[in-house]
Amino acid sequence: MSNKNDEIEIDLLKLFKEMWRHALVIILVALLVASAVFAVTALFVSPTYEATASFYVNNSSISIGSVSYSISGGELNAANALVNTYIYILKSRTTLEDIIEKAQLPYTSEELGKMITTKVITGTAAFDVTVTTLSPTESEKIANTIAEVLPERISEIVDGSNVRIVDYAIIPAHRAGPSYAKNLLIGFLAGAVLAAGVVAVRFIISEQNDQLIHSTDELRQLYPDIKVLAMIPDMRLSEKKGYYYSSYYGDKKKGDK
């Protein structure tokens, strides 16, 4: 029965040497996993494309319901609050449905909402709207449709609003994802960790086994002043000839003379 307070002591220097001894195997496994991840990415993950339109909040005095905002050059906190309000309006169901209708998109408002991400430009009253799809032309089309629909939609809700378009979206020339380099690195690191973990587990098991007593000779060497009175036979079933017996007389099989 094992004691709950038993502790496993690991010689870190020996473990490091064991890792170094298997360094080639670890690297090969890491390269194999990285190659598999690259192949899966290239064959089964569709490339995505991003198109971005930029907006600027240029309001002097507006009101939302009973709350009024007065914006000057030194009141960027209020401007940021307005930017967040405009982003909320953009992602509302009604606005998304207007975009879908105008661009004649085959998506639901929930599906379109997942394609749209926003970014507030720190320290300014500007924000970017990025659309990510599987088609570069579709990403550009949706982003520019947002540029057409959003200012009008905001003016219907926020009195005195004046959202200006800084940049319209252009058709992206390069894919936004997936990143082959990033996935290769992740695959390599995952393979290296996996292989190193296997080496470490085998090392720990081997170290534990080395601390066990495997024969009467080892027992006599460790405790020369104590006599061995009896032994429990190791009755492991042989593949061909029956059982093994360990005794003072050496290892024998059942039926041996």
C-alpha positions in Angstrom: 0.0 0.0 0.0 1.4 3.4 -0.9 1.6 6.2 1.5 -0.2 9.4 0.6 2.7 11.4 1.8 5.2 9.6 -0.5 7.0 12.0 -2.7 8.7 11.4 -6.1 12.2 12.9 -6.2 13.4 13.8 -9.7 17.0 14.6 -10.5 16.7 17.5 -12.8 20.2 17.2 -14.1 19.6 13.6 -15.1 16.3 14.5 -16.6 18.0 17.2 -18.7 20.6 14.8 -19.8 17.9 12.3 -20.8 16.1 15.0 -22.8 19.4 15.9 -24.5 20.0 12.3 -25.3 16.6 12.1 -27.0 16.9 15.6 -28.6 16.9 14.3 -32.1 13.8 12.2 -31.5 12.0 15.2 -29.9 12.9 17.4 -32.9 11.8 14.8 -35.4 8.4 14.4 -33.6 8.1 18.2 -33.5 8.7 18.5 -37.3 6.3 15.6 -38.0 3.5 17.3 -36.0 4.3 20.7 -37.6 4.1 19.1 -41.0 0.7 17.5 -40.2 -0.6 20.9 -38.9 0.6 22.6 -42.1 -1.0 20.0 -44.3 -4.4 20.2 -42.5 -4.2 24.0 -42.6 -3.4 24.1 -46.3 -5.9 21.4 -47.4 -8.9 21.9 -45.1 -8.9 25.5 -43.7 -10.3 28.1 -46.1 -8.5 31.4 -46.4 -10.2 34.5 -45.1 -10.0 38.1 -46.3 -10.5 41.4 -44.5 -11.7 44.7 -45.7 -11.8 47.8 -43.4 -13.7 51.0 -43.5 -12.8 53.9 -41.2 -15.1 56.4 -39.5 -14.7 59.6 -37.5 -17.1 61.1 -35.0 -17.3 64.9 -35.7 -20.0 66.2 -33.4 -20.1 69.5 -31.6 -23.3 69.0 -29.6 -25.6 66.0 -29.9 -28.2 64.3 -27.7 -29.2 60.7 -27.2 -32.6 60.7 -25.5 -32.3 63.1 -22.5 -28.4 62.9 -22.4 -26.5 65.6 -24.2 -22.8 65.5 -25.2 -20.7 68.5 -26.0 -17.4 67.5 -27.8 -14.3 69.6 -28.0 -10.7 68.8 -28.6 -10.1 68.1 -24.9 -13.2 65.9 -24.4 -12.1 62.7 -25.9 -13.7 60.6 -23.2 -17.1 61.8 -24.3 -16.1 61.1 -27.9 -15.1 57.6 -27.0 -18.5 57.0 -25.3 -20.1 58.1 -28.6 -17.9 55.8 -30.6 -19.0 52.8 -28.4 -22.7 53.9 -28.9 -22.2 54.0 -32.7 -20.6 50.5 -32.6 -23.6 49.3 -30.6 -25.9 50.7 -33.3 -23.9 49.1 -36.0 -24.3 45.6 -34.5 -28.0 46.0 -33.8 -30.3 43.6 -35.6 -32.1 46.4 -37.5 -28.9 47.9 -38.8 -27.5 44.5 -39.9 -30.8 43.7 -41.7 -30.6 47.0 -43.5 -27.0 46.1 -44.6 -28.2 42.7 -45.8 -31.0 44.1 -47.8 -28.9 46.8 -49.4 -26.1 44.5 -50.3 -28.4 41.6 -51.1 -26.4 39.2 -48.9 -27.4 35.5 -48.3 -26.8 35.8 -44.5 -28.9 36.2 -41.4 -28.3 39.1 -39.1 -26.5 36.8 -36.6 -24.2 35.4 -39.3 -23.3 38.9 -40.6 -22.7 40.1 -37.0 -20.0 37.4 -36.6 -18.2 38.7 -39.7 -17.9 42.2 -38.4 -15.3 43.4 -35.9 -14.6 47.0 -34.7 -11.6 48.8 -33.3 -11.6 52.1 -31.5 -8.5 54.2 -32.3 -7.0 55.0 -28.9 -7.0 58.7 -28.1 -9.3 59.7 -31.0 -12.9 59.8 -31.9 -12.3 57.4 -34.8 -13.1 53.7 -35.2 -12.5 51.0 -37.8 -15.1 48.5 -39.0 -13.5 45.3 -40.5 -15.4 42.6 -42.4 -14.0 39.1 -42.7 -15.3 36.6 -45.2 -14.1 33.9 -47.5 -14.1 36.2 -50.5 -12.1 39.4 -51.0 -14.7 41.1 -53.1 -17.5 40.2 -50.7 -15.5 41.6 -47.7 -15.1 44.9 -49.6 -18.7 45.0 -50.7 -20.0 44.5 -47.1 -17.6 47.0 -45.6 -18.6 49.7 -48.1 -22.3 49.0 -47.6 -21.7 49.6 -43.9 -20.1 52.9 -44.8 -23.3 53.8 -46.7 -25.8 52.5 -44.2 -24.3 53.3 -40.8 -24.2 57.2 -40.9 -27.8 57.3 -42.0 -28.8 54.8 -39.4 -27.0 56.7 -36.6 -28.6 60.0 -37.6 -32.0 58.4 -37.2 -31.2 57.5 -33.6 -28.8 60.2 -32.4 -29.8 63.8 -32.8 -27.2 66.0 -34.3 -24.8 63.2 -35.2 -22.2 63.7 -37.8 -20.2 60.6 -38.7 -17.7 61.0 -41.5 -16.1 58.3 -43.5 -12.3 58.5 -43.3 -11.5 55.6 -45.7 -13.7 53.4 -47.8 -12.7 49.7 -48.0 -10.7 48.3 -50.8 -10.5 44.8 -52.1 -7.8 43.0 -50.0 -4.8 41.8 -52.1 -3.7 39.2 -49.5 -5.5 36.7 -47.3 -5.9 37.6 -43.6 -5.8 34.0 -42.4 -5.0 31.3 -41.6 -1.3 32.1 -40.7 0.8 29.2 -42.0 3.8 30.5 -40.0 1.8 30.7 -36.8 0.3 27.3 -37.2 3.7 25.8 -38.1 5.1 27.2 -34.9 2.2 26.0 -32.8 2.5 22.5 -34.3 6.2 22.4 -33.8 5.9 23.5 -30.1 3.0 21.0 -29.5 5.0 18.1 -31.0 8.1 19.1 -29.0 6.1 19.2 -25.8 4.4 15.9 -26.5 7.7 14.1 -27.3 9.4 15.7 -24.3 6.5 14.7 -22.1 6.8 11.0 -23.2 10.6 11.1 -22.5 10.0 12.6 -19.0 7.4 10.1 -18.1 9.6 7.2 -19.2 12.5 8.7 -17.2 10.4 9.0 -14.0 9.1 5.4 -14.4 12.6 4.2 -14.9 13.9 6.1 -11.9 11.1 4.6 -9.7 11.9 1.1 -11.0 15.6 1.6 -10.2 14.7 2.2 -6.6 12.9 -1.2 -6.3 14.6 -4.4 -5.3 14.5 -6.9 -8.1 16.4 -9.9 -6.8 17.7 -11.6 -3.6 21.2 -10.5 -4.5 20.2 -6.9 -4.3 18.4 -7.5 -1.1 21.5 -9.2 0.5 23.7 -6.3 -0.7 21.4 -3.7 0.9 20.8 -5.6 4.1 23.8 -8.0 4.6 23.0 -8.6 8.3 19.5 -9.7 7.7 18.7 -13.3 6.6 16.1 -14.0 3.9 13.6 -16.4 5.5 11.1 -16.8 2.6 10.2 -15.5 -0.9 7.0 -15.0 -2.8 7.3 -16.6 -6.2 6.7 -14.5 -9.3 4.1 -16.6 -11.1 3.9 -14.8 -14.4 2.5 -16.9 -17.2 5.0 -17.8 -19.8 3.9 -17.7 -23.5 4.9 -21.3 -24.0 5.8 -23.4 -21.0 3.8 -22.3 -18.0 4.9 -20.2 -15.0 8.1 -18.5 -13.9 9.4 -19.1 -10.4 12.0 -16.9 -8.7 13.8 -18.6 -5.9 17.2 -19.1 -4.3 18.0 -21.5 -7.1 17.6 -19.0 -9.9 14.7 -18.4 -12.4 13.0 -21.6 -13.5 9.9 -22.4 -15.5 7.2 -24.9 -14.5 8.2 -28.3 -15.7 12.0 -27.6 -15.6 14.1 -30.0 -13.7 
